[in-house]
Amino acid sequence: METDLETFFTLIEALGIGLLIGIERERSVHLQGEGASSGIRTFALASLIGAISIMTGGVPLLIVAVIVVAITRIASVAQQSDPKIGLTTSLALISVVLLGAMATETAFLAAAIAVIIASLLAARKMLHDFSRSVLTTVELRDGLILGVSVLVILPVLPDIDIGPGGALNPRILFIIVVVIMMISAAGHVATRVIGARLGLPVSGFLSGFVSSTSTILALGHHATEKPDDAKSAAAGATLSSVSSLIQIGIILLALSPAMFTMGFPLLFAAGLAATLHGAAIFFLAMRRKVEPAVLELPSQVFSVKGALGFALIVAVVMVVSATLNDFFGNTAVLASVALAGLVSTNSATVALASLVAAGQISAAAGALPLAAALSANAMVRILTAFRQKNKTFRRTVAFGLVLQLSVIWLSWWLADVLRAWFADWSAIIPQ
């Protein structure tokens, strides 16, 4: 009795799968004005055929059922006058036969796949419009590059530690590059969806995921060309530091949770200071009743040359840091990470987190190099801001960066004092 009940529910599951996809196909064919095609009854029967075949004859009978359904569908399509009719529906029909069979083994997975297939079929117009009108050639190319990187290159890279102290791991290094590419892609997508409506502040924040220094430079040029937008441009430049700090936090959390815990006070304090300063500038700009213009960001999602250059910088910094650490201790790591921060806070962060994860230095010892790297990069951005011609933009952005610099070292000092206090207190309290 129990076996019969399970079989009954399995057949109900298969029937539901066929009805779900069949309803979508029936409605789609009706809206498009196509001729006769497979609909609700056909898909429901096809799914039941798959389930019954696997129950009664196993895989061999299922193969026969799939072949018979495919041949029947081909014969039906051949009788239609429109040659475009049938390809998507034919593939969906064969999929339903297999899903009916799958429902006998893993009902939940079969139902989930059926929902995905029905959603893809229903989103026909939206997907066509997106691929033909919204998605650019450059975005398609970069999306394919990202897909190849994740699905083809990453799985074949060796997972071995090489170099001084095992500081380099090809797979981990490439994972870092992929993460940076994904973050940049997310920022690009968000900019296309939101940036055109909210102006320079939001666009500056989003483009900070790519490069805060480049954002300051681009917005500085914009403020020079349109002085009325100087306040809004300064707000965007300041808020780009917030997204840069968020990106650093994501990298630390992914590579070394212990280093993230130690670096969180610095990142949070600097991010809070930048957020408050940027928000204040934005509200002042809004009070002037000047409609901020939109920053035209590059259509490129990410740069392959930039990704490879980033990987090279990370590898060099990690090797140099590990080598110097073997000879001179943590002082050398401080210098090498700070120098890396002049070029990229991401590469400095990756190198530092990787050293902590590999046990080259402790997380507590990594707090000072992190503060040094953030400070070095902030100095580069201050110099970039001072090179801009618009006085309002120059002074506003530089003041915000100096404020962040001060907060970084104040939070590092307070965290160090608290760690020492807790260590002394723990030594006094009897175990």
N, C-alpha and C positions, 0 to 999 in steps of 0.2 A: 504493500500500500504506500509506504513512504517513498519507494523508488518511483512508483507511478506518479506520485504527487510532484516529485522533483522533475520528472520528465515533462509533466504538464506545464510547470512554471517555466521550464527551459523553452518549450515551444511558444509560450506566451511572450517570452523575451524576444525570441526570433521574430514572431509576428509583429511586435512593437517596433523592432528595428526596420522591418520592411515597410510598415505603415508610415513611419517617420520620414524616410527618404522618398517613399512613393508619393506622399502628399506634397512634398516640395517639388518633385518632378512634374506632377500633375498640374500644379499651380503655375510653375514656370512655363510649361508648354502652352498653357492657356493664355498667359499674359503676352507671350511672344508671337502668338498666332501661328504656331507651327502645325503641321499635320498630325495624324495619328501617331502616338508614341507610347512607350511603356509608362503606365501610371500606377495608381495605388494598388490595384489588384495584382498587377504583374510583379511589382516589387515585394508585396506581401507573400505571394506564392514562391518567389525566388528565394526569399529568406527561409521560408519553411522547408523548401527543397534542400537547402544547404544543411539545416539542422537534422532533418530526417535522414539524409544521406550519411552523415557522419555517425548517427546513432545506429543505423542498420547495417551499413557496409564499411564504415571506417573511411580512411583516406582514399583508397582506390575508387570507391563509389562516389566520393566527393569530387574527385578529378573528372570522372565521367559526367557528373551533374554540371560542373562548370563548363565543360566542353559543349554539352548539349544546349545549355542556356546561351552560350556565346554564339553557337551556330544558328540557333533560332533567332537571336537578336540581329545577326548579320543578314539573315534572309529577310527579316522585317524591314530593316533599314534599306536594303536593296530595292524594295518595292516603292520607296518614297521618291517623290519627284525632286525634292530639294536635297542635294548631296551634303549640305552642311548639317542636316538633322542627324542626331544620333550618337556622335562620338562621346560626349560627356555622359549622356544617359547610359550608353552601352557600358562604359567603365564603371559607372555607379551601380548598374545592375549586377555585374560580375562581383563587385565588392560586396554587395548585399548577400549574395550566395555564400561567400566566404565568411561574412559576419554572422550569418545564421549558424554556420558550422562552429564558429568561434564561441558563440553564445552557449554551446553545450559544455565548454571547458571553463571559460572565464567570462561570465555574463557581464560583469561590471566593465571590463576592458572593451568588450564588444559594443556595449551601449555607448561608452565614451567615444569610441571611434566613429560610431554612427552619428552622434551629435556633431562631431567635427566635420564629417563629410557633408551632412545636411547644411551646416553653417557655411561651408565653402560654396556649395551649390547655390544657396540663397543669396550669397554676397557677390553674385556674378557681375552685376552692373557696377557695384562699388569697386570691386577689384579691377575691372577693366578700366574704369575711369581713373583709378589711382595709378595703374601702370602706364596708361597712355597720356594722361594730362598732368598728374601731380608729380610723379616720380621723374626726376631728370636723368639724363644719360650718365652724368658723373655720379649721382647717388646710386644708380643701379650698379655701376662699375665698382664703387667702393663697397657696396653691400655684398657683391660676389667675392671681392677680395677678402672681406671679413669672414664670409662663409667658408671659403677655401682654407683660410688660416685656422679656423676652429675645427672643421670637419676633416681636412686632408693633412695639413702640415703638422698640427699639434699632436695627433695620435702617433705619428711615426718618429717624433723626436725622442732621443734616448733620455731616460730618467737616471742620469748618473752625475755624480759630483766630480768636477775637475778643477784644476787650477790650485793656487795656494790655499791650503786649508780647506779644500773642497768648496770654495766660495762661489763657483759657477755651476749651475745646473741648466743645461740647454732647454729642457721642458719648462722649468719654473721661469726662466728668463723670457721664454716666448709667451707663457701665460700672462706675465706682467704686461707685455706689449699688447696682447689681445684685450686685456682689461682696460688699458688706456684707450685703445681704439674704440671699445664699446662705450666708454664714458663720453668720449668725444662725439660718437654717433648719437648717443642719447641727448647730448646738449644741442646737436645740430637739429635733430627732429623737434625738440622742444622749441627751438628758435623759430622753426618754420610754422609751428602750430600757434605759438603764443606771441612771439616777438613782434610781429607786424602790428599788433593791436595795442601793446602796452609801451612801445617806444624804447628810448635809449636805456633807461635803468634796467628793465628786464632783459633787453638784448645784451647789455654789458654783463649782467649776472650770468646769463647762459653761455656767452662766449668765453667767460672766465674758465669754464671747464676745459677749453682748448688751450688758452694761454692768457694769463692775466696781463703779462707784459705787452703782448701784441694788442690786447684790448685797450690798454691805456694809450698806446701809440695811435691806434685807429681813431679812438674817441677824441684824442688831442687834436688830430688833424680835422676832425669834424667840428670841434669847438673853434678852431682857427677860421674855418670857412664860414661857419654860422655862429657868431658870438652870442646870439640870443639863446642858443641851446647849450651854452657853456655849463650851466648848473646841472641840467639833466645829463649831459655827457659826463660830468664829474661824478654824479651819483652812480651812473653805470660803471665807470672806472673803479670806484670804491667798492661797489658790490661785486665786481669781478674777483676781488680778494676773498670774498665769502665762498664763492663756488670753488676757488682754488684750494681753500682750506678744507672744504668738504671732500674734495677729490683726494687730498692727502690723507684725510681720516679714513676713507674707503680703502686706500692702498695699505695703510698700516693695519687696519682690521683684517684685511684679507691675508696679509703676509705674516703678521706677528701680533696677535691679540695682546700679548704682554706689552709690546712697544706702543700699541694703541692706548692702553690704559695709562702708561706713563706720559704719553704725548697729548692725551685728551685735554688736560687743563690748559696747555698752551694754545691748542687749536680752538678750544671753546672760547677762551678769553679774547683771542685775536679776532675770531669770527664775530663775537658779540660786539666788540668795539667797531669793527667795519660795518656791521649791520646797522647799528644805531647811527653812526656817522652818515652812511649812505641814505638811510631813511630820512634823516634830518635835512639833507641836501635836497632830496626828492620833494619833500613837502614844501620847502622854501621855493623850489622851482614851480610847483603847482600853484602856489599863491600868486605868482606873477601872471597867471592866465596865459602862459605861452605854451602852445601845443608842441611837445617834444617830437622831433623827427625820429625816423626809424633808422637804426644802424643797418646798413646793408652788409651782411656777413657773407663771406665767400661760400659759393655753392658746394665746394668740396667738403665731404664729410670728415675725412682725415687724410693726412699726407703719408703715402707709403715711404717716401724718403725721410719724412720726419719720424715715422715709427722705427725705421731701421737706424736712423741717427740716435734716437732715444735708446734703443737696445744697445748700441755701441757705447754710449755714455754710461749707461747702467753697468755694463760689463767691465769697462775700464775702471770706474769708480769702485766697484766691488773688489776687483783684483788688487788695485792700488791700496785700498783700505785694509784688506786682509793681509797683504804683504807688510805694509807699514805697522799694522797691529802686532804682527809676529815679532817685529824688531823693536818697536818703540812703545807699544801699549796703546791705551785709549787716547792719548794726546794726539797721535797721528791720525786716528779715526776722526777726531774733531776737525782737524785741518782739512782732510780729504773730503769729508762730507760738506763742510762749509764751502770749499771751492766748487763742489758739484752744484751747490745751491745757487751759485752765481749763474750757472747755465740753465738749470731746471730744478725746481723743488721736487718734482716727481721723481727724477733720477736719483736725487739725494735721498729722498724718502725710501725709495725701493732698495737702494744700496744699504741704508741703515737698517731697515726692517729685515732684510735678508741676512745681514750680519748677526742681528739679534736672534733670528730664527735658527741660524746655524750654530749658535752658541759661541760665536767669536767674541761678543761683548754682552754684558747684561742689559736688560731693559732699563734699569735705573741709570746705568752709565750712558745710555743712548739719548736721554732727555737733553743733555747739554749739546751734543752734536745736532740734534733736531732744531733746537733754538738757534744755533749758529747758522744752519742752512736756511731757516726761515728769515733770519736777519739779513743774510747775504743777498737773498733774492729780493727782500724788501728794499735794500739799498739800490739794487739795480733798477727797480721800479720807481724809486724816488728820483734817481738821475734821469730816467726816461720821462717822468712827469715834468721835471725842471727844464727839459729841452723843448717843451711845447711853448708855442708863442702866445697863446691866450693866457693872460695873467690870472683870471678867475679860476680857470681850469687848473692851471699850474699850482696855485697856492692851495686850492681846496683838496686836490688829490694828494699832494705832498704832505699836507697836514694830517690827512687820514692815515697815510702810510707811517708817518712818524708816530702817530698815536698807536697804531698796531705794534710797531717796534717796541715801544715803551711797555705796552701791556704784555707782550711775549716775555720780556725779561722779568717783569714784575711777577707774573704768574709762575715762571720757572723758579724764581727766588722763593716765593711763598711755598711752592710744592716741595722744594728742597728742604726748607726749614721744617715743614710739617713731617716729612719723611724722617728727618733726623730726630724730631721730637718724639715721634711714635717709636722709633728704634730705641731711644734712651728710656722711654716709659716702659717698653716691653722688657728691657734689661733689668729694670728695678722691680717689676712685678714678679713675685716668685711663681715658678711653673708648678 
